[in-house]
Amino acid sequence: MKSIFGLGITLALLTTSCGAQQSKIKGDRDVISVNGTLQTGINTIEVDNDIEVELVQAKSNDYVLTTDRNLISVVDFKVKDSVLHINTNMKITRSKKLEVYLKLQNPQHIVLKGDSDLKTPGQIEVPYFTATAMSDSQIDLNITSKKTRINLSEKAGGEVNTKTRELEIKMSGRTDLDGKFTATETFLTMSDNAEFNPRGKSETLNLTLTGKADYKGDDFDIKEAMLTLSDRSSSAISASDKLMVSAQDKAIVNVYGKPEINVKALNDDAQINKR
């Protein structure tokens, strides 16, 4: 009886494992476009499985899917709790095109996974905006908002141009980001091998670096900044008024401009260099 019960569990696990694997399909290279309408109330987009999305803000919610003819039914558009999920129900091993032109009234949150890309050719204007990208995904965003949040991990990256009161950026893994940023307050946390190369300006900056994170901010003008660095992280900071620094291990701070520098801590082999 026990052996039969154990066999039943084994078969159930095998069935579950097989069911979790997606079937594979190749595109037939006969590219077509189809239109679709979406319900109102969507404020979040989640994209997965190597899909390219071009997002525009509009008065209606709808999309145009352009891909190989035999892949049209493979791409799913599902809405649940104000979240639009765009992904595939099979593993696409090859396609001539896999693109979505998406129009939304209120696009406030973006989540990218699985090597997906999203760009906004025009300006997106919303009160609050967040973008989360992971797993080799790429963003190319033009945003105007009161508060903008960017979260990058797992080799994600891209470019962001934003005007905002409060800018918050978190980067981990081997991520990279550049663009033009205009903000009142900026909060930046970087770890691992993250690299950030901003242009623009902010009244204040609160910067925390660990690992081998590299902040290349000599073209990002700050009035007042607070820096906390450790490990082998490095920072190029352009400040005009006040700069407070805590650095340890082998961290390096390169200072551009002539701010008043307050050194809270400078331990181990950490350096502060005036450029």
N, C-alpha and C positions, 0 to 999 in steps of 0.2 A: 504493500500500500504506500509506504514511504517512497519507494523508487518511482512509482507512478506519479506521485505528487511532485517529486523532484523533476521528473521528465516534463511535467506540465509547466513548471516554472521556467525550465530551460527553453521550451518551445515558445513560451510567451515572450521571453527576453529576446530571442532570435527574431520573432515577428516584429517586435517593437523596433529593434535595431534596423531591420530591413526597411521598415516603414518610414524611418527617419531619413533614409538616404533618398535624395531626389533622382529621378530618372534623368538621363542626359538627352540633349537634342542639339542638332546643328541647324543653323539658319539656311534657308534655300536661296538666299541672295537676291530674291525678288522683293525689293523694298516697296512698301506701300504705307499710307498714312490713314489712320482712322480717328474719328472724333468721339469724345465722350463728355457727358455732363456729370457734375458732382453736386451733392447736396450742400446747402448753406451751413454756416457754423464751423467750418474747418479752420483751425488756427495752427495746426502742427502737421509737418510733413516728415515721414520716416521712409527713407529710401535704402534699398538693399540690393545685393546681387549685380553689381557692375552696370547700373543703369545711369545714363546721363540725363539730367533734368535742367531745363531752362525755365526759371521761375519769373513771372511778372505779376505785379499787383494790378488787379482789374476790378470791374464792377460785377463780374460773374465768376463762378467756380466751374471750370471745365478744362479739358486737356486735348492735346493731339499726340497720339502715339505713332511714331515712325520707326518701323523695323521690318525685318524679313516677314513675308506673308505667313509663313507657317509658325511664326513666333507670336503673332497677335494674341492668340488665346493663352499663351504662356505667361504674359505679363498681367499681374493682378492689380486692381485698384480697389482697395477696401477701406471703408470709413468706420471707425469705432471711437466713440467718446471724443469727437472733434479732431481725431487723428486720422490723417490720410496715409495709409500704408501702400507703398508702391514696391512690389517685389516680383519674383518669378516663382511659378509652381513647378518648374523643372530647371535643371542645371543646363544653362546655355553654354556650350563649348565653343561655338563660333557664331558670329552674326556680322552681317555687313553694316547694319545700323541698329542701335537700341537707344532711342532718344525720346524724351517726353517734353513737350512744350506745355507748361502748366500755368494756368491763370487762377489766382486766388484773391479773394477780397481782403483777407486779414491774415497774411502769413507771418506768424510771430515766432514759431519755433521750428528748427530744422534738425533732423537727426540723420546722419549718413553712416552707412555700414558697407562692408563688403566691396571695397573698391569703387564705390559710386561717386559721381561728380554732380555738383549743383552750382549753377551760376545765375546771377541776376543782371542781365544786360542793362536794365533801367534801375531807378532808385526804388527801394522799398521803404515806405514811411509808416511806422507803427510805434505805439507807445513803448513797448518793451520787445526786445528781440534776443533770442538765444540760438546759437548754432553749435551743434556737437558733431564732430567728425572723428571717425576711427577707422582702423583696418584699411589703410592706404587710400582712403577717400580724400577728395579735393573740393575746396570751396573757392568761389570767386564772387564776392558779395559787395553790393553797394547799399548801405543801410543808413537811415536817419531815424533815431529813436531817443527817448529819454535815458534808457538804460540798455546797453549792449553787452551780451556775454558770449564769449567764444571759448569752447572747450575742445582741445585737440589731443589725441592719443594714438598710439599704434601706427606710426608712420603717416599720419594724416598731415595735410598742409594746405597751402593756398594763399590767396590774397583777399584782404578786406579793406574797403574804403568806407569809413563811417564818421558821422557827426553825432555826438551823443554827450549827455551830461556825465553819465557814469559808465566807464568802460572797465570790464572785468575779463581778463584772459587767463586761462589755465592751460599749460602745455606740458605734456609728459611723453616719454618715449623718444623716438627719432622723428620729431615733428618740426615743421618749419612754417613760418608765416611772415608775410610782409604786407605793405599797403600804406595808405594814408589815414591817420587817425586824428580827429579833432575832438577833445574831451575836456571836461572840467576836472573830473577825478579819474585816475587810472589805477587799477589794482592788477598787478601782474605776478603770477606764480609760475615758475618754470623749473623743470627737473629733468634728470637723465641727459639726453643729447638734444634737447629742444633748442631751436634757434629762431630768434625773432628780430626782424629788421624793419622797424617802423619809421615812417616819416610823419611830420605834422607837429602837433603841440598839445600840451595838457597843463592845467594849472598845477596839479599835484600828481605825484607818482609814488605808489607803495610797491616796492619790488622785492621779491624773494626768489633767490636762485639757489639750487642745489645740484649735485651731480656735475655734469659737464655742460650745463646750460649756458648758452651764449646770447646775451642781450646786446644787440648792436644799435644802440639808441642815440648815436651822435647826430642824427638828423631829426630826432624827436625832442623838441624843445620843452623843457620843464622849468617851472619857477621854483617849486619846492619838492624835494624827493627824500624818501626814506628807503635805504637799501640794506638788505640782509643777505649776505652771501656766504656759502660754505663749499667744501669739497674743492673741485677744480673749476668752478663756475667763473664766468667773466662777464663784465659789464662795461659798456661804453655809454656814459651818461652825459647829456647836455643839460646843464642847469644854470640858472641865472641868479637865484636868490639864496636858497638854503639847501644844504645837503647833509643828511645824517647817515652815517655809515657804520654797520657792524659786519666785519668780515673775519673769516677764520680759515684754517687749513691752507690751501694754495689758491684761494680765490683772488681775482684781480679786478680792481675798479679803475677804469680810465676816465678821468673827469675832463669834460670840455666846457668852456665858459669860466666865469669867475665867481662861483657861489661861495658863501660862507660855509666851510666844512666843519661839521661836528662829528668827531670820531668817537663813537660809543665803545667800540671794541675793534682791535686790530691784532689778532692772535696768530700764532704759528708762522707760516710763511706768506700770509696774506699781504697784498700790496694795494696802495692807492697811488696812482700816477696822475699828475696834472699835465694835460696836453695843451 
